[in-house]
Amino acid sequence: MDPSELMASFRDLQSYVGWNAEDADRVAGLREVVAPDLGSLVDEFYDEIPRHPQAHRVMTGGAEQVRRLKLSLRSWLDELFSGPYDEQYVRRRWLVGSRHVEIGLDPSYPNAAFSLLRAGLTASVRRRWLGESSGMWPALQSLHKLLDLDSMLVQRAYGDQYARQMQRQERLAAIGQISGSIAHELRNPLNVIKTSIYCLTHGKSITEEKRSEHLQRMDRQVDVANGVISALSDFARLPTPSPDSVAVDQVVTEVLETLTIPAGVVVVRDIARDLVVAADRQQLAIVLSNLVRNGVEAMPHGGKLAISGRADAGGVSVSVIDTGVGIKPDRLGRLTEPLYTTKARGIGLGLAITRVIVERHRGTIRFSSEVDVGTEATVWMPSGAADAQDENQRRTE
């Protein structure tokens, strides 16, 4: 937890409960009132714990641990009354809750502990107060505000630690899912390569034509495996874009030259040569490559792939439309989720990378589709040299 962020949160909580300098003065005035009872209050607090197995199970250090904990609680109580209620104070309170999470203490027990301490301190103030009773109630109210704030900090620590645990679990689950996908995607080409190697090694009187066929098959499978690795590498290490003025039609031309378009797929282009977008050229190529590749793969029996571009609302919209199998409505909204794919093959990172690139360019991407009719993917990005210069300036500030 960032200390300054935690302190800002604490200040907000102080404002929420109405804590002010007068409250701090009143609590400081209670220090001498309750001082004679603090030792017995600490003893009673730890005498209560053995009666509750769920709380007592974390007490694994015996008498020495109890001694240290009593000293810590006494220090905590002293600081409660003396302050200062600064960043270090807040962090120490937060660390108490964090430690409770680490040792596996259920959050209900810190709540019960605050209730026990609140009752003990209130009884001490009422028993030992020597001034007018009219002054005791505001002082107790200020003390309760501070105890509430401390309790909130401990609960915040529980929330922060729980969120981190959930993130770790989600990362582990994602790693497991990615590992399974990678294993599946790499095992297939490796098996093909292994089979071809076996045939080349053990085949009797293998013809030159057959040898060439196996070598070509192995080469294709190496490209497949390399594509899986490249997709993972692109997703994990995608650099921050460096926008420049890029002619959309030129990038589309370059993309189509690098891809293998099946003979049964007709590509139709409708992009003005002067259509300019503010984008990182290489990353725009990745976006268009993924969209064109997806469109082609959606038409296994051939069809038409239309690529169009137009000026649109201060930017440029580029659409890739196929006449393929289409996508069911319940799957359409998940297309850009990492590891989600509607294909029999693939690890579901292409469109996830595409979305990240588009969003880093301050753009948008949307899909529409109809089963057995086709799919349209439309990307919008800022246009023109001025936008590119503004973005580069923003990045250097």
Sequence and secondary structure as in RCSB ss.txt:
>XXXX:A:sequence
MDPSELMASFRDLQSYVGWNAEDADRVAGLREVVAPDLGSLVDEFYDEIPRHPQAHRVMTGGAEQVRRLKLSLRS
WLDELFSGPYDEQYVRRRWLVGSRHVEIGLDPSYPNAAFSLLRAGLTASVRRRWLGESSGMWPALQSLHKLLDLD
SMLVQRAYGDQYARQMQRQERLAAIGQISGSIAHELRNPLNVIKTSIYCLTHGKSITEEKRSEHLQRMDRQVDVA
NGVISALSDFARLPTPSPDSVAVDQVVTEVLETLTIPAGVVVVRDIARDLVVAADRQQLAIVLSNLVRNGVEAMP
HGGKLAISGRADAGGVSVSVIDTGVGIKPDRLGRLTEPLYTTKARGIGLGLAITRVIVERHRGTIRFSSEVDVGT
EATVWMPSGAADAQDENQRRTE
>XXXX:A:secstr
  HHHHHHHHHHHHHHHT  HHHHHHHHHTHHHHHHHHHHHHHHHHHHGGG HHHHTT  SHHHHHHHHHHHHHH
HHHHHHH   SHHHHHHHHHHHHHHHHTT  THHHHHHHHHHHHHHHHHHHHH  S HHHHHHHHHHHHHHHHHH
HHHHHHHHHHHHHHHHHHHHHHHHHHHHHHHHHHHHHHHHHHHHHHHHHHHH SS  HHHHHHHHHHHHHHHHHH
HHHHHHHHHHHS      EEEEHHHHHHHHHHHS   TTEEEEEE  TT EEEE HHHHHHHHHHHHHHHHHT T
T EEEEEEEEEETTEEEEEEEE SS   HHHHTTTTSTT  SSSS  S HHHHHHHHHHHTT EEEEEEETTTEE
EEEEEEEBHHHHHHHHHHHHH 
